Amino acid sequence: MNILWLQASGCGGCTMSLLCAEAPGLFDLLEDAGLRFLWHPSLSVESGAEVRALLDRIEAGEQPLDILCVEGAIARGPRGTGRFQMLAGTGRSMLETVTRLAPLARHVVAVGSCAAFGGMTSAGGNPSDATGLQYEGTHEGGILPSEFRARDGLPVVNVAGCPTHPGWVTETLMLLGGSALAADDLDRFGRPRFYADHLVHHGCSRNEYYEYKASARTPGEIGCMMEHMGCIGTQAVGDCNIRPWNGSGSCTSGGYACIACTAPEFEEPRHPYSETPKIGGIPVGLPSDMPKAWFMALASLSKAATPERIRRNAASDRIEVPPTLRMPKR
């Protein structure tokens, strides 16, 4: 299957992340899966007239298009013309180009949260009127209507993340290439469930501190970052701590709070990312699948039962008190 990749309004970070695919690397993986790029603006050698001719062949039906990948939000401004972002050398906006190509593709994939929902490109006053392909934030309908379906019957597949994990992209492409991704395999925001059915909280290296509500208060401390430092890994979808980035890392293991970058409208949290908003001293954002009263009751019990080892280590930048190992009696 062939892939046409377009880069719209964004930073290009999802392509940079994709190049970090490991064991196997990106190009070996795609080749082994029978996938190839018709064109990628950062990875292909073709440019100028060659690319314009390719796009013309696709629109004329002379070149089949299996997977259209779009990275970055689509700028609709000014006044709906899309001319804030032109596809170089074509005289056409990216808005016009994507809306022409999407109905011709067997599958359409939004790579990253900008392409999926608008993301960081749509933050602030959004002067370019940027939006996602099939969602504008949490609302259905971006540059493509909510009822849009690609030729094989799927809506836009939203591989959300900022940037998206290379494994999420390659696994999605391989599933599409093998006709193994169905509508039921997508969640309510069109994200593939193989990663969206997990929470960032799953596998977090700070889970022991979370269980006892032993919290970090300043950067560098190794306690749980939910209570004071803005972490919403208990509400954010993603297998980031199960499928490490670059073989070993994740935001939370690196000491950074999860900001739910796979979610629509994460770019406008209405509070500093590094602070936990509270009402009456109680965090506003609690685990999404637990009643608030239960959580508060369990939190009180957990804090009362916190071992001194965990309490002290949570407020430190290293393990100060190691576990006490008791030898079994014989």
N, C-alpha and C positions, 0 to 999 in steps of 0.2 A: 504494500500500500504506500501511496505517496503522501507527503505532507507539504503544504504551503504554510509558511510561518510569516505573519506580519507583525511588525512592532508599531503600536500606536502610541498614545500619550502615556509616558511613564519613564522610568529610570533605566530600563533594560536589565534590572536585577534578577528577573526570573530566568533569563538566558544565562547570566553569570552563574546562578545557582545550578542550572541544568548541567553546565559544564563540570560541576563537581560530582556528577554521577560516578559511582565507584563499583568495581568488582561485579560486572564489567563496566568499563567506561561507556560514555554515551554512544560513540559511533560504532563500537563493536556490538553493543546491545541492540541498537536499531538494525544493524545489518543482519544480526542473527535472527531477529524477529521479522525480517522481510519488510522493514520500513525504511524509507529513504526520503530525504528532503528534495522536493522539487526546487525549493528556494528558501533560504533563511537569510535575512539581511546582514547578519553578523557572521555567519558561518559559511556562506556560499561564495563562490568566486564570481558568479554572474552579476552583472550590474547594467544599468542604463537600458539600452535598446534590447538587450537579451531578456531582461525581466519584463519590459513592456510587451515584448512579443509573446512571452509565456502567459502573461495575464490575458492577452487577446485570445490566445488559443484556448484557454480555459473558458472564457466567456462565449467563444464560438462553439464550444462543445467538442473541439478537436483534441483537447487534453483533459482526460478525466481527473477530477479532484476528489481524493478520498478523505483527507482530513485537513480542515482549515483551522490552524491555530492562530489565535490573536493574543498578543501580549500587550498590556497597557489599555487604559480606558480610551473611549472614543470621544473626541471633542466635537460637540454639535454646534459650537459657536463659530462665528457670530450669527445670531438670529436664525439658527437652524441650518446654516449653509455648510457647516463642517470645515470651512476654509481656514480655520485656525490651525489645522494640520493637513497639509497636502502630501500625497504620495509622490515623492520627487520624480519629476520628469514626465508625469502622466497628465498633468493639468487637472487631476481629480482629487477630491478630498479623500482622506482615509474613511470617512463616514460613507461616502458614495461607493468606494471600492469594496468595503466589507459588506454592505447591504446588497451589492450585486453578486458577490462571490458566495455568500452564505447559502442561498438556496441551491447552489450548484454542487455543494459539498455533501458527501455521504455523512460526514460528522463535522460538527463545529465544536471547538474546544477553546474556552477562555482560560488562558494561562495566567494565574495570579489574581489577586483580589481586585486590582484595578480593572482588568478586563471583565471580571465576573460581576462586580458590583459598583465600580467607580473608584473605590479605594482612595489612597492618598492623593491621587490626581484630582479627585473631586472635593478635597477637603477645603476648609475655609470658605471663602466666598464663591468658589468654583467659577472663576471668570470665564473659563473656556467652555462651560456647560458640559463637562465631561460626565460620562456615564458608562455603565457596563453594557455588555452585549444584550443580555436578556433580563437584567435586573438594574434598577436604579436604587442603590441601597437595598433596603428590604422589600422594595415594591417591584412587582413583576412588570416587565416591559422596559427595555432600555432602548437601544437603536433597533432592536428586533422585537416584535410583539410577543406577548406572553404565549400566544398559540403557535409560535414558530416551531417547526420541526425540520431537522435536516433530512436528507433524502432517505436515510435508513430509519427514520421515525423517532429519533431522540431529540430532546431539546438541547440547548447549549449545555455542554458538560463543563461545569465550573470547577477547575482545579485551583481552588482559592488558597491564598497564602501570600505573605509579603516579606520575603519572596516565597514562592512555593518550593516545597522540598523536591529535589530532583527525582526521587523515587516515586513521588505522587504523579509526576508528569510522565515518566517512562512507563510506569505500570498502567496508567490510563491509556497511553498510546498502544501498548501491547494488547490490552483488553479489547480496545476498539479494532485493532488489526486482526484479532482472533474472533471477532463477533461475539465476544463474551461479556459485554457490558449492556445491560438492559435498563429500562426505565426504573425498575424496582431496585436497581443497584445505585440509584442516586437518592440523596436526601431531599428535603423540601426546598433547599436552595440550589439543587442541581449539582451538589458536590458528591464525588464518588464515595460510597459508604465504606470502602475498604480502609479509608483513613478517617472519614467523618463520623463513623460509629464509635470512635475512641475519643477520650478526653485527654488533653495535654497532661492532666493530673496523673493519668495512668503511667506508672513506671517512673514518676518523678523521684529523683534522688533525695528530695527533702520530705518524702512522705512520712517518715517516722516523726518528724517534727510537726507535720500537719496533724497527725493522729492525736498528739498530745496538746495541740494548739500552742506549741512552743515557737514563738515568733521572732523573726529578725525585725530590727527597727531601723537599721542603717545599712547602706551598701557594704558588701563584704562579709556580713554575718551570715551564718549558714543555716539559720532557722527558716521556718516557713514564711513565705513572703505574702501570704494572702491577707493577714489581719491588718498589716500596716503599710505594705509597700506596693499595693496595687495589683498583685498577681490574681488573675482570674482563670487559672488553669483548670479549676474545678467546673468551669462553665464553657470553656473553649474547646472546639472540636479539633482533633489532630492527634496523630500517633507520634508526636515529636520526641517523646521520651521512651518510646518503644523502638522506633526506627531512628536512631541518632543521626544527626547531621554530620557530614564529613567523617562518618565512621565512629564518632565518639561524643559529639556535643549536642547541646540544646540550649535554648535561652535560659531555662531555669537552672540547669547544671552550671551555666556560666555566670550565674548570679544576677540574671535579669528577669524581672517579672514577666509573666505571659500577658500579652495585651490582646489576645484573641484575634490575631491578624488574619485568620481564616473566615472571620465573620463579616457580614455586611455592616457598614457604618462603624467599624472599629476605629476608623480614623478620626471620629468625633466623639470621644468618650465623655466629654463635658466635665472632665476633671484631669489633673495631671496623671500621666501614665504611671508614675512611680508612687502615687498615693492612693490609699484605699478610702473611698468616700464612706462616711458613716452617718447614722442617725442615732443619737443617744448613745454613742460609743459602739454601736453594733454595725458591722459592715453591711452595706446595702447589697452588694453582690455576694450571695451565698450559693452553695452548690445547687445546680439547676434542678436536680431530681430529689431534693430532700425538703420537707416542710420546715419553715423557719423555726418553729417552736421546738421541733425535734433537734435541729442543729444546735440551738442555744442550750438545750438541756444536755446534750452530749458534750458540747464544748466545756460547760461548767464542770462536768464530771471528769473530763480528760485533763483539764488544767489542775484539778485537785489531785489527780493521780500522777502528775508528771514526775518522773524520776529526776533526781538532782543532776544526774549526768546530762540528760537531755535539756534541762532548763539552762544549765551553764553553757553547754555547747552551742545552743541556739543563738546566744548573744555574742558568740566569738567568731573569729574568722578562720578557726581551725578546731580540730578536736582537742579539747583541753582535758576532758575526762574520758578515758577509754572504758569500754564495757568491762564489767567485772565477770570473769569467767569462773564458774564454779564447777569443779570436777565432780562427776557423778560418784555417789557412794557405792562401794563394792560390798 
